[in-house]
Amino acid sequence: MIRREFRLAEGDAYSSSKMKRTEQRLKNLNYFESVDIQTRPGTDPDKTQIDVEVAEKSTGEITFGAGFSTADGPLADVGIRESNFLGRGQELRLRTMFAAERQMYNVGFTEPYFLGRPVEAGFDLYKTAQDYRTEASYDREALGAILRFTYNMSEKLRHQLRYNYEASNITNIETGASRYILDQEGENVASIVGHSFIFDDRDNRIAPTSGYYWRLNQDIAGLGGDDRFLRHEVQGEYYYPLAKRWTFLLAGSGGHTLGLGRDVRINQRFYIGSEEIRGFSKAGIGARDITTDDALGGNIYYATTAEVRFPLGLPEDLGVTGATFIDVGSLWDIDASGPEVRDSAAPRASAGFGVAWASPFGPIRIDFAKALLKEDYDEEELVRFSFGTRF
């Protein structure tokens, strides 16, 4: 397992950059407490021997969590994860999450070397129930499965192929809901084939301070099922160290869903708000029925963030940091029109500051943001709070 992470093979010319990358890959496995790579003279003057010393750590994890977020309210989750199943680097995970507005059940398995080749293969089985009645007057249940294969195209570029089958049901539509939501009631099946290109040059996947990451997703629905659409989505992050514990982050994402011969259903549209553009509530941006105040989502969106993270002058071991940020984005275009529908591609923007604490009880973050550019039908949110703990 360790040898397959090496970027050098026997007989290769020695490369310090490849050795540094090897050390990074071994640490990213998250199987070891420490990784120490040393070189010493080989049997001949033109040969070098490489010694690797690792300290293993427990790779099994049972978690119990509790917390609160402004998006989902009070929440609790229970998870079991083994990231080195049977000592082969296989990952097995089970998770259950309960929140005021969301419930989720997930089982997943990943084989990093499928059939002895450097191809990561896996599957996910999931069931979710989401309460959208606050934002759009309905509930949604979904039961699905994902089959995926991922392989390396280069040292930092990966390609993933996947198939997703999902049966969903829109229920519990409230009396007086928008007619554009009433039309969506009932069961629906989506059969989606997709792929992704993933490039990762970050110095650390868990807490990056330099490098960049981008991902391009493309999905097509229509090989069976009820949905017919083509969806493109791109995400990117860039980290730049300004000084010790000072990091500049520039992030962005965008997407487009195109209906193929039929309208895009409400559960396949994009929704953006507090997660992407702070200062707005969950699903607070985008098309809306102004007579019922129901969010209708959208088929096109973009969201960008510029953020500076910095220390607050407290002891470093407390793990408290601050951040200032500016968010800009928009969401528009739905397959519906009428006098009660408001839909605009005008940019929305917000600015604010936040405080994050890597507490012993779990990550805590509070963001204060003010909307600077908005439409009169958008919904705002001044404070965003999230807290979680595992034990």
Secondary structure, DSSP 8 states (H G I E B T S, - for coil): --GGG-S--TT----HHHHHHHHHHHHHTT-EEEEEEEEEE-SSTT-EEEEEEEEE---EEEEEEEEEETTTEEEEEEEEEEEEETTTTEEEEEEEEEESSEEEEEEEEEESSGGGSSEEEEEEEEEEEEE-HHHHS-EEEEEEEEEEEEEESSSSEEEEEEEEEEEEEEE---TT--HHHHTT-EEEEEEEEEEEEEEE--S-SSS--SEEEEEEEEEEEEEEES--EEEEEEEEEEEEEEETTEEEEEEEEEEEEEESSS---GGGSB-BSTTTSTTB-TT-BSEEETTTTEEEEBSEEEEEEEEEEEE-SS-GGG-EEEEEEEEEEEEE--S---TTEE-----EEEEEEEEEEEETTEEEEEEEEEEEE--TT--B-SEEEEEEEE-
